[in-house]
Amino acid sequence: MDDQELCSHITAIKEVKSSKDYVCEECIRQNTEWMHLRTCQTCGVTLCCDDSPQKHMTKHYHQTQHPVISSAEPGERWLWCYPDEVFIEY
């Protein structure tokens, strides 16, 4: 995929932030469980995906408008832009 097909939110990312801890910070606080983890590319917070009961990363996007997330799952290398609905593997 070339830059013309990517959104400005994804092309603005120069280095992908990754998770140091393999936990959803909000699920830990709320004593709930998660399925998969995502890392916000604006602030670096790691939260659970939409397959998880609490959908913390999508809630984070709606609260902050931080547009791009990456997978925090081992072996997965992709980015997703919420406002433009663009997915890329890297």
A tleap script that builds the chain and sets N, CA, C and O, in Angstrom:
source leaprc.protein.ff14SB
mol = sequence {
  NMET ASP ASP GLN GLU LEU CYS SER HIE ILE
  THR ALA ILE LYS GLU VAL LYS SER SER LYS
  ASP TYR VAL CYS GLU GLU CYS ILE ARG GLN
  ASN THR GLU TRP MET HIE LEU ARG THR CYS
  GLN THR CYS GLY VAL THR LEU CYS CYS ASP
  ASP SER PRO GLN LYS HIE MET THR LYS HIE
  TYR HIE GLN THR GLN HIE PRO VAL ILE SER
  SER ALA GLU PRO GLY GLU ARG TRP LEU TRP
  CYS TYR PRO ASP GLU VAL PHE ILE GLU CTYR
}
set mol.1.N position { 0.858 -1.178 0.000 }
set mol.1.CA position { 0.000 0.000 0.000 }
set mol.1.C position { 0.901 1.237 0.000 }
set mol.1.O position { 1.803 1.354 0.830 }
set mol.2.N position { 0.656 2.143 -0.920 }
set mol.2.CA position { 1.492 3.343 -0.952 }
set mol.2.C position { 0.860 4.462 -0.126 }
set mol.2.O position { -0.290 4.357 0.302 }
set mol.3.N position { 1.626 5.539 0.094 }
set mol.3.CA position { 1.182 6.639 0.952 }
set mol.3.C position { -0.117 7.283 0.475 }
set mol.3.O position { -0.869 7.827 1.284 }
set mol.4.N position { -0.388 7.227 -0.824 }
set mol.4.CA position { -1.608 7.830 -1.345 }
set mol.4.C position { -2.850 7.086 -0.866 }
set mol.4.O position { -3.932 7.669 -0.791 }
set mol.5.N position { -2.700 5.791 -0.538 }
set mol.5.CA position { -3.826 5.000 -0.064 }
set mol.5.C position { -3.965 5.061 1.458 }
set mol.5.O position { -4.975 4.622 2.009 }
set mol.6.N position { -2.961 5.598 2.127 }
set mol.6.CA position { -2.981 5.683 3.582 }
set mol.6.C position { -3.569 7.016 4.019 }
set mol.6.O position { -3.551 7.993 3.271 }
set mol.7.N position { -4.083 7.038 5.224 }
set mol.7.CA position { -4.614 8.292 5.763 }
set mol.7.C position { -3.482 9.104 6.394 }
set mol.7.O position { -2.399 8.582 6.658 }
set mol.8.N position { -3.746 10.361 6.627 }
set mol.8.CA position { -2.727 11.245 7.208 }
set mol.8.C position { -2.378 10.852 8.637 }
set mol.8.O position { -1.266 11.113 9.096 }
set mol.9.N position { -3.321 10.223 9.350 }
set mol.9.CA position { -3.037 9.797 10.731 }
set mol.9.C position { -1.956 8.706 10.755 }
set mol.9.O position { -1.052 8.735 11.590 }
set mol.10.N position { -2.062 7.759 9.842 }
set mol.10.CA position { -1.083 6.666 9.799 }
set mol.10.C position { 0.243 7.155 9.235 }
set mol.10.O position { 1.297 6.787 9.755 }
set mol.11.N position { 0.225 7.967 8.192 }
set mol.11.CA position { 1.489 8.433 7.622 }
set mol.11.C position { 2.247 9.347 8.581 }
set mol.11.O position { 3.452 9.538 8.424 }
set mol.12.N position { 1.563 9.910 9.566 }
set mol.12.CA position { 2.224 10.770 10.559 }
set mol.12.C position { 3.022 9.961 11.584 }
set mol.12.O position { 3.850 10.527 12.297 }
set mol.13.N position { 2.791 8.669 11.668 }
set mol.13.CA position { 3.492 7.832 12.648 }
set mol.13.C position { 4.880 7.496 12.119 }
set mol.13.O position { 5.027 6.899 11.053 }
set mol.14.N position { 5.880 7.885 12.873 }
set mol.14.CA position { 7.270 7.639 12.473 }
set mol.14.C position { 7.837 6.398 13.156 }
set mol.14.O position { 8.689 5.710 12.593 }
set mol.15.N position { 7.364 6.112 14.373 }
set mol.15.CA position { 7.811 4.927 15.104 }
set mol.15.C position { 6.606 4.345 15.831 }
set mol.15.O position { 5.912 5.059 16.555 }
set mol.16.N position { 6.355 3.054 15.644 }
set mol.16.CA position { 5.205 2.410 16.267 }
set mol.16.C position { 5.491 2.162 17.737 }
set mol.16.O position { 6.490 1.539 18.098 }
set mol.17.N position { 4.589 2.667 18.585 }
set mol.17.CA position { 4.698 2.424 20.023 }
set mol.17.C position { 4.263 0.985 20.294 }
set mol.17.O position { 3.308 0.495 19.693 }
set mol.18.N position { 4.963 0.322 21.194 }
set mol.18.CA position { 4.595 -1.051 21.544 }
set mol.18.C position { 4.381 -1.159 23.048 }
set mol.18.O position { 4.827 -0.313 23.823 }
set mol.19.N position { 3.695 -2.207 23.430 }
set mol.19.CA position { 3.368 -2.420 24.834 }
set mol.19.C position { 4.525 -3.073 25.572 }
set mol.19.O position { 5.177 -3.977 25.048 }
set mol.20.N position { 4.772 -2.616 26.778 }
set mol.20.CA position { 5.777 -3.251 27.625 }
set mol.20.C position { 5.128 -4.287 28.541 }
set mol.20.O position { 5.760 -5.268 28.932 }
set mol.21.N position { 3.865 -4.057 28.877 }
set mol.21.CA position { 3.124 -4.983 29.732 }
set mol.21.C position { 1.998 -5.608 28.930 }
set mol.21.O position { 1.350 -4.938 28.126 }
set mol.22.N position { 1.770 -6.882 29.148 }
set mol.22.CA position { 0.735 -7.580 28.398 }
set mol.22.C position { -0.544 -7.648 29.230 }
set mol.22.O position { -1.014 -8.729 29.585 }
set mol.23.N position { -1.099 -6.467 29.535 }
set mol.23.CA position { -2.346 -6.383 30.294 }
set mol.23.C position { -3.152 -5.182 29.807 }
set mol.23.O position { -2.597 -4.214 29.287 }
set mol.24.N position { -4.469 -5.260 29.985 }
set mol.24.CA position { -5.326 -4.099 29.762 }
set mol.24.C position { -5.384 -3.344 31.087 }
set mol.24.O position { -5.888 -3.863 32.083 }
set mol.25.N position { -4.872 -2.131 31.091 }
set mol.25.CA position { -4.801 -1.350 32.326 }
set mol.25.C position { -6.185 -1.131 32.945 }
set mol.25.O position { -6.327 -1.181 34.167 }
set mol.26.N position { -7.204 -0.888 32.115 }
set mol.26.CA position { -8.558 -0.659 32.632 }
set mol.26.C position { -9.191 -1.952 33.139 }
set mol.26.O position { -9.880 -1.938 34.159 }
set mol.27.N position { -8.969 -3.067 32.445 }
set mol.27.CA position { -9.504 -4.349 32.923 }
set mol.27.C position { -8.907 -4.715 34.273 }
set mol.27.O position { -9.603 -5.255 35.133 }
set mol.28.N position { -7.629 -4.428 34.467 }
set mol.28.CA position { -6.986 -4.694 35.759 }
set mol.28.C position { -7.682 -3.872 36.845 }
set mol.28.O position { -8.006 -4.399 37.910 }
set mol.29.N position { -7.913 -2.582 36.578 }
set mol.29.CA position { -8.590 -1.720 37.556 }
set mol.29.C position { -10.001 -2.193 37.869 }
set mol.29.O position { -10.446 -2.127 39.015 }
set mol.30.N position { -10.705 -2.671 36.842 }
set mol.30.CA position { -12.104 -3.061 36.997 }
set mol.30.C position { -12.286 -4.539 37.319 }
set mol.30.O position { -13.409 -5.002 37.518 }
set mol.31.N position { -11.173 -5.280 37.369 }
set mol.31.CA position { -11.209 -6.710 37.633 }
set mol.31.C position { -12.074 -7.447 36.605 }
set mol.31.O position { -12.889 -8.301 36.952 }
set mol.32.N position { -11.872 -7.089 35.319 }
set mol.32.CA position { -12.565 -7.763 34.222 }
set mol.32.C position { -11.526 -8.435 33.334 }
set mol.32.O position { -10.326 -8.250 33.535 }
set mol.33.N position { -11.975 -9.206 32.362 }
set mol.33.CA position { -11.069 -9.952 31.490 }
set mol.33.C position { -11.037 -9.353 30.095 }
set mol.33.O position { -11.968 -8.654 29.693 }
set mol.34.N position { -9.968 -9.623 29.355 }
set mol.34.CA position { -9.811 -9.131 28.001 }
set mol.34.C position { -9.452 -10.268 27.075 }
set mol.34.O position { -9.007 -11.331 27.508 }
set mol.35.N position { -9.656 -10.024 25.769 }
set mol.35.CA position { -9.311 -11.005 24.734 }
set mol.35.C position { -7.946 -10.662 24.120 }
set mol.35.O position { -6.984 -11.416 24.270 }
set mol.36.N position { -7.872 -9.522 23.430 }
set mol.36.CA position { -6.655 -9.097 22.745 }
set mol.36.C position { -6.348 -7.661 23.142 }
set mol.36.O position { -7.226 -6.921 23.587 }
set mol.37.N position { -5.096 -7.285 22.972 }
set mol.37.CA position { -4.667 -5.951 23.400 }
set mol.37.C position { -4.254 -5.080 22.224 }
set mol.37.O position { -3.750 -5.567 21.212 }
set mol.38.N position { -4.479 -3.781 22.381 }
set mol.38.CA position { -4.140 -2.775 21.389 }
set mol.38.C position { -3.385 -1.640 22.078 }
set mol.38.O position { -3.630 -1.352 23.250 }
set mol.39.N position { -2.471 -0.998 21.356 }
set mol.39.CA position { -1.695 0.109 21.912 }
set mol.39.C position { -2.013 1.387 21.145 }
set mol.39.O position { -1.932 1.419 19.917 }
set mol.40.N position { -2.374 2.432 21.871 }
set mol.40.CA position { -2.660 3.735 21.289 }
set mol.40.C position { -1.360 4.347 20.788 }
set mol.40.O position { -0.371 4.396 21.519 }
set mol.41.N position { -1.358 4.810 19.554 }
set mol.41.CA position { -0.150 5.374 18.968 }
set mol.41.C position { 0.042 6.846 19.307 }
set mol.41.O position { 1.054 7.437 18.930 }
set mol.42.N position { -0.907 7.442 20.010 }
set mol.42.CA position { -0.745 8.825 20.464 }
set mol.42.C position { -0.131 8.857 21.856 }
set mol.42.O position { 0.873 9.534 22.079 }
set mol.43.N position { -0.734 8.123 22.800 }
set mol.43.CA position { -0.288 8.210 24.201 }
set mol.43.C position { 0.400 6.952 24.718 }
set mol.43.O position { 1.009 6.986 25.787 }
set mol.44.N position { 0.319 5.836 23.980 }
set mol.44.CA position { 1.017 4.617 24.377 }
set mol.44.C position { 0.274 3.711 25.333 }
set mol.44.O position { 0.815 2.679 25.729 }
set mol.45.N position { -0.954 4.056 25.724 }
set mol.45.CA position { -1.720 3.210 26.628 }
set mol.45.C position { -2.092 1.909 25.910 }
set mol.45.O position { -2.371 1.906 24.711 }
set mol.46.N position { -2.092 0.803 26.667 }
set mol.46.CA position { -2.487 -0.494 26.119 }
set mol.46.C position { -3.795 -0.909 26.767 }
set mol.46.O position { -3.913 -0.974 27.990 }
set mol.47.N position { -4.780 -1.188 25.913 }
set mol.47.CA position { -6.128 -1.529 26.371 }
set mol.47.C position { -6.691 -2.657 25.521 }
set mol.47.O position { -6.095 -3.045 24.516 }
set mol.48.N position { -7.847 -3.182 25.931 }
set mol.48.CA position { -8.442 -4.335 25.259 }
set mol.48.C position { -9.209 -3.960 23.991 }
set mol.48.O position { -9.648 -2.824 23.810 }
set mol.49.N position { -9.350 -4.957 23.126 }
set mol.49.CA position { -9.972 -4.777 21.809 }
set mol.49.C position { -11.502 -4.917 21.876 }
set mol.49.O position { -12.074 -5.131 22.945 }
set mol.50.N position { -12.141 -4.791 20.713 }
set mol.50.CA position { -13.595 -4.882 20.642 }
set mol.50.C position { -14.134 -6.297 20.816 }
set mol.50.O position { -15.341 -6.470 20.985 }
set mol.51.N position { -13.276 -7.312 20.779 }
set mol.51.CA position { -13.723 -8.673 21.089 }
set mol.51.C position { -13.809 -8.884 22.595 }
set mol.51.O position { -14.368 -9.881 23.053 }
set mol.52.N position { -13.265 -7.963 23.353 }
set mol.52.CA position { -13.310 -8.018 24.817 }
set mol.52.C position { -14.615 -7.410 25.307 }
set mol.52.O position { -15.155 -6.509 24.665 }
set mol.53.N position { -15.135 -7.892 26.444 }
set mol.53.CA position { -16.426 -7.387 26.934 }
set mol.53.C position { -16.469 -5.871 27.145 }
set mol.53.O position { -17.500 -5.257 26.870 }
set mol.54.N position { -15.405 -5.257 27.614 }
set mol.54.CA position { -15.427 -3.834 27.950 }
set mol.54.C position { -15.011 -2.901 26.811 }
set mol.54.O position { -15.286 -1.703 26.873 }
set mol.55.N position { -14.357 -3.425 25.776 }
set mol.55.CA position { -13.952 -2.628 24.601 }
set mol.55.C position { -13.245 -1.327 24.993 }
set mol.55.O position { -13.583 -0.251 24.499 }
set mol.56.N position { -12.269 -1.443 25.879 }
set mol.56.CA position { -11.629 -0.254 26.431 }
set mol.56.C position { -10.899 0.609 25.399 }
set mol.56.O position { -10.900 1.834 25.524 }
set mol.57.N position { -10.272 -0.003 24.375 }
set mol.57.CA position { -9.544 0.834 23.414 }
set mol.57.C position { -10.503 1.687 22.597 }
set mol.57.O position { -10.202 2.853 22.340 }
set mol.58.N position { -11.628 1.159 22.185 }
set mol.58.CA position { -12.599 1.969 21.442 }
set mol.58.C position { -13.162 3.069 22.338 }
set mol.58.O position { -13.384 4.186 21.871 }
set mol.59.N position { -13.395 2.777 23.603 }
set mol.59.CA position { -13.850 3.809 24.547 }
set mol.59.C position { -12.784 4.900 24.668 }
set mol.59.O position { -13.103 6.088 24.719 }
set mol.60.N position { -11.517 4.484 24.714 }
set mol.60.CA position { -10.406 5.444 24.787 }
set mol.60.C position { -10.427 6.359 23.568 }
set mol.60.O position { -10.258 7.571 23.700 }
set mol.61.N position { -10.631 5.791 22.389 }
set mol.61.CA position { -10.697 6.609 21.177 }
set mol.61.C position { -11.830 7.636 21.268 }
set mol.61.O position { -11.631 8.811 20.961 }
set mol.62.N position { -13.007 7.195 21.687 }
set mol.62.CA position { -14.152 8.117 21.768 }
set mol.62.C position { -13.923 9.222 22.803 }
set mol.62.O position { -14.404 10.341 22.630 }
set mol.63.N position { -13.197 8.914 23.867 }
set mol.63.CA position { -12.925 9.913 24.908 }
set mol.63.C position { -11.814 10.883 24.501 }
set mol.63.O position { -11.867 12.063 24.848 }
set mol.64.N position { -10.816 10.398 23.773 }
set mol.64.CA position { -9.612 11.200 23.508 }
set mol.64.C position { -9.455 11.650 22.055 }
set mol.64.O position { -8.746 12.616 21.773 }
set mol.65.N position { -10.112 10.955 21.144 }
set mol.65.CA position { -9.939 11.165 19.702 }
set mol.65.C position { -8.520 10.821 19.226 }
set mol.65.O position { -8.092 11.308 18.180 }
set mol.66.N position { -7.790 9.994 19.976 }
set mol.66.CA position { -6.490 9.497 19.513 }
set mol.66.C position { -6.794 8.517 18.380 }
set mol.66.O position { -7.443 7.500 18.621 }
set mol.67.N position { -6.344 8.792 17.154 }
set mol.67.CA position { -6.870 8.084 15.992 }
set mol.67.C position { -6.325 6.691 15.685 }
set mol.67.O position { -7.065 5.855 15.164 }
set mol.68.N position { -5.048 6.412 15.993 }
set mol.68.CA position { -4.433 5.179 15.487 }
set mol.68.C position { -4.021 4.250 16.625 }
set mol.68.O position { -3.480 4.678 17.644 }
set mol.69.N position { -4.300 2.954 16.412 }
set mol.69.CA position { -3.866 1.922 17.355 }
set mol.69.C position { -3.048 0.878 16.602 }
set mol.69.O position { -3.117 0.763 15.379 }
set mol.70.N position { -2.277 0.128 17.371 }
set mol.70.CA position { -1.570 -1.028 16.819 }
set mol.70.C position { -1.946 -2.246 17.645 }
set mol.70.O position { -2.420 -2.126 18.775 }
set mol.71.N position { -1.729 -3.414 17.069 }
set mol.71.CA position { -1.925 -4.632 17.840 }
set mol.71.C position { -0.797 -4.755 18.850 }
set mol.71.O position { 0.358 -4.468 18.538 }
set mol.72.N position { -1.133 -5.179 20.053 }
set mol.72.CA position { -0.123 -5.462 21.073 }
set mol.72.C position { 0.075 -6.969 21.211 }
set mol.72.O position { 0.737 -7.437 22.137 }
set mol.73.N position { -0.510 -7.722 20.276 }
set mol.73.CA position { -0.398 -9.177 20.304 }
set mol.73.C position { 0.937 -9.622 19.705 }
set mol.73.O position { 1.361 -9.091 18.679 }
set mol.74.N position { 1.599 -10.590 20.337 }
set mol.74.CA position { 2.865 -11.094 19.794 }
set mol.74.C position { 2.678 -11.597 18.361 }
set mol.74.O position { 1.726 -12.321 18.066 }
set mol.75.N position { 3.591 -11.207 17.485 }
set mol.75.CA position { 3.562 -11.667 16.105 }
set mol.75.C position { 2.647 -10.887 15.178 }
set mol.75.O position { 2.679 -11.105 13.967 }
set mol.76.N position { 1.833 -9.984 15.708 }
set mol.76.CA position { 0.956 -9.176 14.868 }
set mol.76.C position { 1.582 -7.799 14.678 }
set mol.76.O position { 2.030 -7.172 15.639 }
set mol.77.N position { 1.610 -7.338 13.436 }
set mol.77.CA position { 2.193 -6.028 13.125 }
set mol.77.C position { 1.236 -5.290 12.200 }
set mol.77.O position { 1.341 -5.376 10.977 }
set mol.78.N position { 0.302 -4.563 12.804 }
set mol.78.CA position { -0.658 -3.792 12.022 }
set mol.78.C position { -1.083 -2.531 12.750 }
set mol.78.O position { -0.925 -2.402 13.964 }
set mol.79.N position { -1.630 -1.603 11.970 }
set mol.79.CA position { -2.163 -0.340 12.481 }
set mol.79.C position { -3.606 -0.204 12.010 }
set mol.79.O position { -3.968 -0.675 10.932 }
set mol.80.N position { -4.422 0.446 12.830 }
set mol.80.CA position { -5.812 0.742 12.478 }
set mol.80.C position { -6.075 2.205 12.809 }
set mol.80.O position { -5.724 2.681 13.888 }
set mol.81.N position { -6.699 2.914 11.866 }
set mol.81.CA position { -7.097 4.304 12.086 }
set mol.81.C position { -8.606 4.331 12.272 }
set mol.81.O position { -9.356 3.977 11.362 }
set mol.82.N position { -9.047 4.749 13.442 }
set mol.82.CA position { -10.486 4.816 13.726 }
set mol.82.C position { -11.242 5.779 12.808 }
set mol.82.O position { -12.205 5.356 12.169 }
set mol.83.N position { -10.850 7.055 12.713 }
set mol.83.CA position { -11.680 7.976 11.932 }
set mol.83.C position { -11.737 7.654 10.438 }
set mol.83.O position { -12.767 7.865 9.798 }
set mol.84.N position { -10.636 7.144 9.880 }
set mol.84.CA position { -10.606 6.879 8.442 }
set mol.84.C position { -10.868 5.411 8.099 }
set mol.84.O position { -10.984 5.056 6.926 }
set mol.85.N position { -10.962 4.562 9.123 }
set mol.85.CA position { -11.190 3.129 8.951 }
set mol.85.C position { -10.176 2.506 7.981 }
set mol.85.O position { -10.535 1.786 7.050 }
set mol.86.N position { -8.911 2.808 8.233 }
set mol.86.CA position { -7.815 2.290 7.409 }
set mol.86.C position { -7.028 1.286 8.233 }
set mol.86.O position { -6.669 1.550 9.381 }
set mol.87.N position { -6.763 0.127 7.633 }
set mol.87.CA position { -5.992 -0.954 8.255 }
set mol.87.C position { -4.773 -1.222 7.384 }
set mol.87.O position { -4.893 -1.361 6.167 }
set mol.88.N position { -3.595 -1.295 8.011 }
set mol.88.CA position { -2.401 -1.699 7.267 }
set mol.88.C position { -1.568 -2.665 8.101 }
set mol.88.O position { -1.500 -2.554 9.325 }
set mol.89.N position { -0.943 -3.602 7.424 }
set mol.89.CA position { 0.061 -4.455 8.054 }
set mol.89.C position { 1.423 -3.870 7.694 }
set mol.89.O position { 1.605 -3.318 6.609 }
set mol.90.N position { 2.359 -3.994 8.598 }
set mol.90.CA position { 3.692 -3.453 8.328 }
set mol.90.C position { 4.759 -4.451 8.688 }
set mol.90.O position { 5.947 -4.170 8.529 }
savepdb mol mol.pdb
quit
